[in-house]
């Protein structure tokens, strides 16, 4: 959440304290070897700067700046490319020169990039460590502003049946209720489950509420004969595993994470 608030502050300060730079010459007037799209086609995307890559996505500029200058202005607002992903469509549209079409282009490109990082997790994939789970699922939580609670259903050999989103928003005892969590497991005859949820702050340290919720769900699983193998809290490029940390009794089929070996 803190990152999102910072981005909003940056946008507000930028809009109120600094006018757009004067218009530069149109890109079509540049030498062909300097135009971002032509350079990309000739030499590859890797040779372009961040601003030039954004300019290719934006395609056109505004009445006061060409596409490259508009891209440079965007980067000056957010400071880094990852922060760009935290801007909503409405926040992007509040920046002069970025209308709904350009905002949609940027959000679509960022989402495609996020999805391209997701390892395919097909029916029958075997999960054996918390690191394995994290590697598969962490890209799905990239730049998500709200908490999402997910349950992974597994068979007797720790092979994935499917994964299910249980709730979105602030996690409470009311929202993450054992009945809602275990209903999919019962319907699909799952032998075990793994829980996942993210901390939008980026810090995966579990709260007291997280610990109490986990204890309650593990106890409910024992009553129903469905083993809880782990509960992962996902942060920025890191995670907390309740099984690795000893809060959940480890199954012989679920090994110690590689990072602990």
N, C-alpha and C positions, 0 to 999 in steps of 0.2 A: 504494500500500500504506500509505503514511504516514497518509492520510486515514482509512482503515479502522481503523488502530490507534488514532488519536485518538478516533474515535467510540466504540470499545470502552472506552477509558479514561473518556470522559465518562459513558457508561452506568454503568460500575462505580462511579465516584465519586458519581453521582447516587443510585444505589440504596442505597449504604452511608452516605451523609452527610445525606440529606434525606428526610423522610417526605412523602407526598403532602399537598397542601394540603387543608384541611377541605372537605367537600362543599359545593358551591354549590346554590342552588335548581335544581330541574329545569327544563330548557329549556321544557317545555310549560307551565310556570307563568309564563314571561316574557310581556310584552306581545307581541302578534303581530308588530309592526313591528321587534322586536329579535331575533326568532328567525332564525338563519342561513339555514335552508332557505326560509322565507317571504320573507326579504329577497332571496335569490338569485332566486326566482321572480318577484318584483315588480320589482327594480331591476337584476338582472344579476349575474353572478359577480364582475365587476371591483370591485364596491363592498365586497366582503367582505375582511376581514383574512386573513392566512395561517391563523391559529388557527380562524377561522370556517369557512374552506374545508375545513380538515382535519376539523372537527367534522361537516360535512355528509357527508364520506366515512365517518367513524367511526360515524355514526348514533346510537349510544348511548354513554353513559359507563360508569363502573364503580360499585362499591358506595361509593366515596369521592369521586367527582367526576363532574360531568356531562360531556357530550361536548366542550364548549368548554374546560372546565378541563383535561380530559385532553389535548386538542390543545395547550393552552398548556404543559403539562408536557413533552410530546414536543418541542416547539420549544425549550424551555429546555435539554433534554438535548443536542440536536444543534446548537443555535445558529442554523443556517440551513437552509432547505428543501433545497438541493442535498445537504447532508450526510445528510438522511433517506434518500436513495436508497442510501447505502452500507450501511445496516443490513440484515442478513440477516433472514429470517423468525424464526430462533431468537433473534436479538438483540432484535427487536421484541417477541417473546413474553416475553422476560425482564423487560420493563417492566410494572409492575403496572397492570392495567386494559386491557392489550393482549393478547388471546388470539389463537389461530390464525385465527379469522374476521376480526378487525380487521386483523391482520398481512397476510392475503391481500388484503383490500380495498385497503390502502395500496400493497402491491407491485404489484397489478394497475393501479391508477390511475397510479403512477409509470411503469410500463412502457408504458401507453397514451400518456402524455405524451411519453416518449422516442420511441416509434414515430411519433407524429404529426409529429415534426420531421424525419423521414427523407424526403428527396426521392425520389420514385419513380425507380428506375433500371431501365428496361425493356430487353428485348432490342432492340438497334438504337440505343440511346442513344450519342451520340458524345462521347468524352472527349478534350479538347484541351489542357488545362493541369492542373498539379498542384492548383491552387486548385479547379478543377472537380471533380476526384476527391475532394478533401477536403470540399467542400460536400455532396457526395452521401453520403459514408461516415462522416464524423465523428460524427453522431448515433448511429450503431450502436455506437460504442465508449464512449458516455457511461456513467459510473458502473460500468464493467466492472473487476472486481478482478484479473482474470488477463490475461495476454498472449494475444492471438489473432493468428494469421498467416493472411492471406487473399490469394488470387490472383484478379485480374480478367482474364478471357480476352477478347481483342479480335480482330476480323477485320482485313483489310488496310487498312480505312479508319478504324481506331480506334473502331469501333462495338462495343458490348458484346455478347458472346455470353452470358456469365453470370459470376457470381462464386462462388468456392468457398472454404470454410474448410479450411485445411490442418492446423492444429494449435491446441490450446488449452493454456495453461500456460506454463511457462518455455521460452523458445525456445533450442534447442541445435542443434548440427550434426547430431545424431542424429534429432531430431524434424523439423527443416526440411531434409530431404534433397532434392537435386535430383530424384531419382526420384519422390518424393511430390509435389513442387511442379509438375513438368512433365507428369506423367501426364494430368491433366485437359486440359491444353493440347493434348497429342497426340491424345487421344480426340476433342476437339471441333474439331480442325484449326485451332487459333488461330494467327494470324500474329504476335501479340505479347501481352505480359502486363504487368500492373502489380502490384506487391506492396504490401501494406499490413500493418502491425502496430502495435499500441498500446503505450504505456508507461503502466501504471497509476499511476505516480508523478505523471503530468501533464507531465513534462519530456520533450520529444521529441528531445532531443540524442542522436544515435546513439552507442551504445557501440562499443568496439573489436570486440566479437563481431558487432554489427550490420553493421559495415563489412566484416568478413571474410566473413560470410554472403552479403552482397550481391555481393561480388566473385566468390565461388564460383558463385552462381546466374547471374550475368551470363555468366560463362565457359561454364557448362553450356548456357545458352540459345543462345550463339553456335555451339556444336558441333551443336545440334539444329536450327538455323535458325529459332529463335523469339526475337524481339527482346524484351529487357527494356526497357520504356519508362521506368519509374520504380519507386522503392521509397519509400513514404511512411511515416514514423513519426508516429503520431497522439498528440498530447498534449491538455491541457486547452485547447480553443479555439485551438489552434495546431498546427503540424506542421513536420516536416523533410522536404525533398524531395532525394533523392540526385541526381536529374537537374538540378534547379535549382541545386544546389551544385557541379555539375561532376564528381561521382563516377561518373555514368553518362553515356555519350555520348548526346546528345540526338538524337531522330529528327526529321526535317523536319515530320512530322505532329503532333508533340507540342511545342507552343509554350512559350515562357517564361511562367511564372505571371504573372497580372495584377498580383500584389502587387509584382513586380519591374519592372514597366513604368513 
